[in-house]
Amino acid sequence: MCLTVKLSKIDKWLLIFNKKHCLKPKVATKDIKVYKILKEINSNYLTPYMRERINFINGKADLPPVKIKAYWDWLTSRFFVDEGYHSFTTVKEAKFSLNFNFRSNVAIFNAIIPKGTKYFIGKYNDIVSEKLIIYQY
């Protein structure tokens, strides 16, 4: 899954005048509630694209931190983020993604991006973060 970064007006202007402008992630000033899609296969939960197994302990999966970075694609003139924990800011967008991308054995889980975590918001209310806590119930 690849996130197209939603650019602020300032970032758009900086890109016009400085092609080497580096987009910096936001930092969560408080916990951010998000929604994560997982696929169930043989009673195991996996991330849908990377197929990483999610282990719930007492109804909670505290995923280890990963690095995120936006990169500029010259062909499409957009910033993209393809590594990190992908989730959605609304249930509506998560459901839309379910209908569009997945066929069966998938579910939407409540999740939290913890305070202090770096993240990027995408054009379609998707979000990529360095850290994520997923709740099973």
N, C-alpha and C positions, 0 to 999 in steps of 0.2 A: 504494500500500500504506500502511496506517495502523497504527501500533503503539499498543496500549493499554498504558499504563505500569503495571508491577507496583509497587504502593505498599507502603512499609514501614509498620509499626504506628504509628511516630511521625508519618509523613505523614498517615495516616488520622485520627489524633487532631487534628493541626493543622488539617486540613480541616473537621472538625466544629466547632471553636471559632473558626476564622479562615478565612472563605470566600475571602479574598484571598491565602491562602498560595500562594507560588510554588514549584513543584517544581524543584529544581536537579538537573542531570545529575551522574552519577558521573564520576570521572576515573580512567582506567586507570593502575594503579600498576605494571603490567608489560604486555607484549604479550598480547593476548587472541586465542586462536585461534577463528575463526568460520567459517561456511560461507555462501557467496554463490551465489544462483541467477542464472544468465544465460541468455539466449535466443540461439540462433544463427540468423541470417538471412543468406543469401548470403555465407557465410564470415566474417561479422562478428558479434561478440558485443555484445549490447545488454542493458541492464537491463530486466527484464520489464514494469514499469509505466511508467516515465518514458521508456523507449526511448532512453536515452543510450548512445552508442557507447563501448565499453571498448577502449582501445588497449593491447595487450600489447607491451612492449619487453623482449626477452630473457626471456620467460616471466613477466613481472611487470607489473601495472598499478597504479601509485601514484596513487590518485585525489586530486584537489585538495581542500583543506579546505572544508567548508560549515558554516553555522550550524544548530544544532538548538535547538528550544524546545518544551517541553510546553505545551499549552493545555488549559484546562478546558472540558468540554462540559456545559453545564447540563442538557441533555435526558437524557443518559445518566449523569450524575454520575461522569464518568471523565476522567482526563488522557489526551490523545492526542499523538502525535508523528507528523507526516506528511512532514516534510522531513528529509533526511539519508540516510545509506547504510544500507539495511536488510539484515540478514543474520540468521543463526540460530546459536545456541550449540551445537546438536547436529545431527548428520547426520539423526537420526530426525525432528526437526521440519522440517528442510529437505525431506526426502523426503515428509513428510505434506503440506507446502505444495505440493510439485510435483504430487502426486496430486489435491489439492483444487482448485488454481487454474490449473494449466497443462496443456496437452495434448501438445505435441510440440516437438521441437528445443530442449530445455532441458537444462542440466547444472548440477551442484553443483560449485563451485570452493572450494578452500581459500583462506582469507583471514586477515588479521591486522588487528586494531585496535591501532595503535601505542601504546606507553606515553605517557601524558600527554594522550591523546585523551578528549574528553568523550563520554559515551554514556548512553543509557537502556535498561533491560532491560524487555521486555514480559511480559505474563502468560503467553505461550505459548512461552517460550524464544526469542523473536525479540529482536533488538537493533538499535538505531539509533545510529549514531556520526557524528561530524564528519569522520572520516578513515578510509580503508580502503585496504589493500593486498591486491590479489587475485593469486593465483598460478595460472598456466595449467597447470602440470604437477603 
